[in-house]
Amino acid sequence: MAAAKLVKLNRIYTRTGDGGEAGLVDGSRVSKAGPRMIAIGEVDEANSAVGVAVAELEFGSPAAASLLRIQNELFDLGADIATPGEIEGALRIVASQVARLEHEMDAANEQLEPLTSFILPGGSRAVAAVHLARAVVRRAERAVVALAAAEPVNAEARAYLNRLSDYLFVTARHLAASQGGDVLWQPGATRTD
């Protein structure tokens, strides 16, 4: 099935946002500082952070392929948030996308040792990049939750972001396991009193 053509850009700048507003999919205009645009921006930043993680992985590896698919889904999620109200045929995150994250996360988690401590977001550059993406996704989730407190938002979009941060946590642990293991938090290790 061919992807729907949603975008055609002949020119990057339009000058329509110079007054501090942005256009949504339904043609309405909103403040760039409003909760909907903040949520869209946070999702965009999360997508960029996932892209940095992909760049740290071996090209074509299963983890890189999975994260590339997630980047595409984050664009879908951005389109979902940029489409307020009920519009027939609107691009929306659906329950099967959330379920797939859960299934893949469960399969990867079965291969890992149980956690005995909190872990530090580091180890290799790739592991650190995935952890950073996880933290940025959590921020995007908070922005979408704030938007949902003010306006209707697709519940599956919120669930997707919630599951994605967990998915990235498991992905980081899975990568770390192949590189010597998690870097464990050592509570109070540097205290001298």
C-alpha positions in Angstrom: 0.0 0.0 0.0 1.5 3.3 -1.0 1.7 6.1 1.6 -0.7 9.0 1.2 0.9 12.1 -0.1 0.3 14.6 2.7 3.0 17.2 2.0 4.3 19.1 -1.0 6.8 21.8 -0.3 8.0 24.0 -3.1 9.3 26.6 -0.7 10.3 26.2 2.9 9.4 29.7 4.2 5.9 31.0 3.9 6.0 34.1 6.2 2.6 33.1 7.6 4.0 32.4 11.0 5.8 35.8 11.4 3.0 37.0 13.6 3.5 34.2 16.1 0.8 31.8 14.8 0.9 28.5 13.1 -1.6 26.7 10.9 -3.1 23.3 11.8 -4.3 20.6 9.5 -7.9 21.8 9.7 -6.8 25.3 8.5 -7.2 26.9 11.9 -4.4 29.1 13.3 -3.1 28.9 16.8 -0.4 30.6 18.9 3.0 29.1 18.5 3.2 29.4 22.3 0.0 27.5 22.9 -0.3 24.0 24.3 -1.0 22.3 20.9 2.1 23.8 19.3 4.2 23.1 22.3 3.1 19.4 22.2 3.9 19.3 18.4 7.3 20.8 19.0 8.1 18.4 21.8 7.2 15.4 19.6 9.4 16.9 16.9 12.3 17.1 19.3 11.7 13.6 20.5 11.8 12.4 16.9 15.1 14.3 16.4 16.5 12.6 19.6 15.5 9.2 18.3 17.3 10.2 15.0 20.5 10.9 17.0 20.2 7.4 18.6 19.8 5.8 15.1 22.9 7.6 14.0 24.9 5.9 16.9 23.7 2.4 15.9 25.0 0.1 13.2 23.2 0.9 10.0 20.7 -1.8 9.2 20.8 -3.4 12.7 17.5 -4.5 14.1 17.6 -1.7 16.7 18.2 0.9 14.0 15.4 -0.4 11.8 13.0 -0.4 14.8 13.9 3.2 15.7 13.5 4.3 12.1 10.0 2.9 12.1 9.4 4.8 15.3 10.6 8.0 13.8 8.0 7.6 11.0 5.3 6.9 13.7 6.4 10.1 15.6 5.7 12.0 12.4 2.3 10.4 12.3 1.8 11.4 15.9 2.7 14.9 15.1 0.1 15.0 12.4 -2.4 13.5 14.8 -1.8 16.3 17.3 -1.9 18.9 14.5 -5.4 17.8 13.6 -7.8 19.0 16.2 -11.3 17.7 16.4 -12.9 14.9 14.5 -11.9 15.0 10.9 -12.8 12.0 8.7 -9.7 10.3 7.4 -7.3 12.2 9.7 -4.0 10.4 10.4 -4.3 9.1 13.9 -2.2 6.8 16.1 -4.1 3.6 16.6 -4.1 0.9 19.3 -2.2 -1.6 17.2 0.8 0.7 17.2 0.8 0.8 21.0 0.3 -3.0 21.2 3.2 -3.6 18.8 5.5 -1.5 21.1 4.3 -3.6 24.1 4.8 -6.9 22.2 8.3 -6.0 21.1 9.2 -4.6 24.5 8.0 -7.8 26.3 10.1 -9.9 23.9 13.2 -7.9 24.4 12.7 -7.7 28.2 12.5 -11.5 28.5 16.1 -11.6 27.3 17.3 -9.2 30.1 18.3 -9.8 33.7 15.8 -8.3 36.2 16.7 -4.9 37.5 18.4 -4.8 40.9 19.1 -1.1 40.9 18.2 2.0 39.0 20.5 2.5 36.0 22.5 5.5 34.9 21.8 6.7 31.3 25.1 5.8 29.9 27.6 3.2 28.9 28.3 3.6 25.2 27.3 6.5 23.0 24.5 4.5 21.5 23.1 3.5 24.9 23.3 7.1 26.1 21.6 8.4 23.0 18.7 6.0 23.4 18.4 7.0 27.1 18.4 10.7 26.0 15.7 10.0 23.5 13.7 8.3 26.3 13.9 11.4 28.4 12.9 13.6 25.6 9.9 11.4 24.8 8.9 11.7 28.5 8.9 15.5 28.1 6.8 15.2 24.9 4.3 13.0 26.8 4.0 15.6 29.5 3.3 18.3 26.9 0.6 16.1 25.3 -1.0 15.4 28.7 -1.0 19.2 29.3 -2.7 19.7 25.9 -5.2 16.9 26.7 -6.2 18.8 29.9 -7.2 21.7 27.8 -8.5 20.2 24.6 -9.5 16.7 23.3 -6.5 14.6 22.2 -6.4 11.1 20.8 -6.0 8.8 23.8 -3.9 6.4 21.7 -1.4 9.2 21.0 -0.9 9.7 24.7 -0.6 5.9 25.3 1.9 5.6 22.4 4.2 8.2 24.0 3.9 6.5 27.4 4.8 3.1 25.9 7.5 4.6 23.7 9.5 5.9 26.6 9.3 2.4 28.3 10.3 0.8 24.9 13.3 3.1 24.7 14.3 2.2 28.2 14.2 -1.6 27.4 16.1 -0.9 24.1 18.8 0.9 25.9 19.1 -2.0 28.4 19.2 -4.5 25.5 22.0 -2.6 23.8 23.9 -2.3 27.1 23.6 -6.0 27.7 25.6 -6.6 24.5 28.2 -4.1 25.7 29.0 -5.3 29.2 25.7 -4.5 31.0 23.9 -1.6 32.6 25.7 1.2 34.4 24.1 0.8 37.9 23.3 3.7 40.2 25.2 3.4 43.5 23.2 5.4 46.0 25.3 7.7 48.1 28.5 6.3 46.7 30.3 9.7 46.7 29.1 10.9 50.1 31.7 11.6 52.7 29.5 12.4 55.7 
